[in-house]
């Protein structure tokens, strides 16, 4: 499973009633690098994606076709995807915030795209300059055109457990927004704890509300931030609720450029370590992954916040 020595892997003690396998959805090149204060060179980004693919990540979100004025760190999106194997066996999704972003993705030959919405009115205004209904009106033609072009569409919904301006978020409102995104044709809904305030009980409750509303659990993914050190505990709660796709960022890179209290994403290495110890198949080479995050941290000029990278790197 890993290039790491046997002593550098956890003892495997399977837990009952957990999924046999999960998909680790790597978001480091997009969600991780979008919040960097400096611009990461294109060559480094290309190698970062290539290293993650070589480490066995089954999905690697490459970039976002957002306007450079809003996220200058990803202004080289077209140049990046032109250097990547879009027709290869590992999907390399890109985020498309609007029609123009979708046009650019289609022109670049992308086969997997993602759209983004908010569970709260305030963040919809701050991030998309509209309200909850308005964001759906913006997303609907993008999702429709993408599906008509034969692209897979994933949907993100943010601020699902808390909002820095509104505080606690009504879980039924999250379900309502999420189900509208699925109704637009999204193949999967990624439920985001954007500011990291969620706890395991809240995760269990929210997943249960989605399934009670008729959403199959295999249509759900979970996206945690580790602001309060709850990301791994929340992932375990998600596993126990039957979720089998988890977003994570190599080395714990990332945050949200529009929410200052959002710190790093769940580190992919920390998630993989836990999954390995639970005997859950994930297909990721931990040794290669740690080496990749150590390499990237050096290029960013700092140490990785991932506990596993610090321990093994």
PEHU-V352984 format. One record per pair of residues at least 6 apart in sequence whose C-alpha atoms are under 7 Angstrom apart, sorted by the first residue. I is the first residue (numbers start at 0). J is the second residue. D is the distance in whole Angstrom. If there is no record, write none. Layout:
i j d
I J D
I J D
//
This chain:
i j d
0 282 7
0 283 7
0 284 5
1 284 4
1 285 5
1 286 5
2 284 7
2 285 7
2 286 5
2 287 7
3 285 7
3 286 5
9 272 7
9 275 7
9 276 5
10 276 6
11 275 7
11 276 4
11 277 6
11 278 5
12 276 6
12 277 5
12 278 6
13 277 4
13 278 5
14 277 6
17 238 6
17 239 6
17 241 7
18 238 7
18 241 7
18 243 7
18 279 7
19 279 5
19 280 6
20 279 5
20 280 4
20 281 6
21 243 5
21 244 6
21 280 6
21 281 6
22 57 7
22 243 6
22 244 5
22 245 6
22 281 6
23 56 7
23 57 7
23 244 6
23 245 5
23 246 6
23 247 7
23 281 7
24 57 7
24 58 5
24 59 6
24 244 7
24 245 6
24 246 5
24 247 6
25 56 7
25 58 6
25 59 5
25 60 6
25 246 6
25 247 5
25 248 6
26 59 6
26 60 5
26 246 7
26 247 6
26 248 5
27 248 4
27 249 5
27 252 6
28 44 7
28 48 7
28 60 6
28 61 5
28 62 6
29 60 6
29 61 6
29 62 4
29 63 6
30 253 6
30 254 7
31 248 6
31 252 4
31 253 4
31 254 7
32 72 7
32 252 7
32 253 6
33 70 7
33 72 5
33 73 6
34 253 6
34 254 6
34 255 6
34 256 5
35 72 7
38 72 5
41 79 7
45 79 6
45 82 7
48 61 7
50 291 6
51 288 7
54 283 6
54 284 5
54 287 5
54 288 6
55 282 6
55 283 5
55 284 6
56 283 6
57 89 6
58 89 6
58 90 5
58 91 6
59 90 7
59 91 5
59 92 7
60 91 5
60 92 5
60 93 6
61 91 6
61 92 6
61 93 6
62 73 7
62 76 6
62 93 5
62 94 6
63 73 7
63 76 6
63 93 5
63 94 4
63 95 6
64 76 6
64 93 7
64 94 6
64 95 5
64 100 5
64 103 7
64 104 7
65 95 7
65 96 6
65 100 6
67 73 7
67 74 5
77 107 7
80 107 7
81 107 7
85 91 6
85 109 6
90 111 7
91 111 7
92 111 5
92 112 5
92 113 7
93 111 7
93 112 5
93 113 6
94 112 6
94 113 5
94 114 6
95 101 5
95 112 6
95 113 6
95 114 6
96 114 6
96 115 7
97 137 7
97 138 7
97 141 6
98 141 6
101 141 7
110 150 5
110 151 6
111 150 5
111 151 5
111 152 6
112 150 7
112 151 6
112 152 5
112 153 6
113 152 5
113 153 4
113 154 5
114 153 6
114 154 5
114 155 6
115 154 6
115 155 5
115 156 6
116 134 7
116 155 6
116 156 5
116 157 6
117 123 5
117 156 5
117 157 5
117 158 6
118 156 6
118 157 6
118 158 6
118 159 6
118 172 7
118 173 5
118 176 6
119 158 7
120 130 5
120 131 6
121 164 7
123 129 6
123 130 5
123 131 6
124 130 6
126 257 7
139 183 6
142 152 7
142 183 7
142 184 7
145 152 7
146 152 7
151 186 7
152 185 5
152 186 6
153 185 5
153 186 6
153 187 5
153 188 6
154 180 7
154 185 6
154 187 6
154 188 5
154 189 6
155 188 6
155 189 5
155 190 6
156 177 7
156 189 6
156 190 5
156 191 6
157 190 7
157 191 5
157 192 7
157 193 6
158 191 6
158 192 6
158 193 5
159 168 6
159 173 6
159 190 7
159 191 6
159 192 6
160 167 6
160 168 6
160 192 6
160 196 6
160 197 5
161 167 5
161 168 5
161 194 7
161 196 6
162 168 7
170 205 6
174 209 6
177 188 7
181 188 7
186 218 7
187 218 5
187 219 6
187 220 7
188 218 6
188 219 5
188 220 6
189 219 6
189 220 4
189 221 5
189 222 6
190 220 6
190 221 5
190 222 6
191 221 6
191 222 5
191 223 6
192 222 6
192 223 5
192 224 6
193 223 7
193 224 6
193 261 6
194 224 6
194 226 7
194 260 6
194 261 4
194 262 7
195 223 6
195 224 5
195 225 5
195 226 5
195 227 6
195 261 7
196 227 7
198 229 6
198 233 6
199 232 6
199 233 5
199 236 5
202 233 6
202 236 6
202 237 6
203 236 6
203 237 7
203 240 6
206 240 7
210 216 6
216 241 6
216 242 6
217 242 6
217 243 7
219 242 7
220 242 6
220 244 5
220 245 5
221 244 7
221 245 5
221 246 6
222 245 6
222 246 5
222 247 7
223 230 5
223 264 6
223 265 6
224 230 6
224 262 7
224 263 6
224 264 4
224 265 5
225 262 7
225 263 6
225 264 6
225 265 6
226 261 7
226 262 5
226 263 7
230 265 6
231 270 7
247 264 6
247 265 5
247 266 6
247 267 5
248 264 6
248 265 6
248 266 5
248 267 5
249 266 6
249 267 5
249 268 7
249 292 6
250 266 5
250 267 6
250 268 7
250 292 5
250 303 5
250 304 6
250 305 5
250 308 7
251 263 5
251 264 5
251 265 6
251 266 4
251 267 7
251 303 7
251 304 6
251 305 5
252 263 5
252 264 6
253 262 7
253 263 5
253 264 6
254 261 5
254 262 5
254 263 5
254 264 6
255 261 6
266 305 6
268 285 7
268 288 7
268 289 7
268 305 7
268 307 6
268 308 7
269 305 7
269 306 7
269 307 6
289 308 6
289 312 6
290 312 7
293 308 7
293 312 6
296 302 6
296 303 6
303 309 7
//
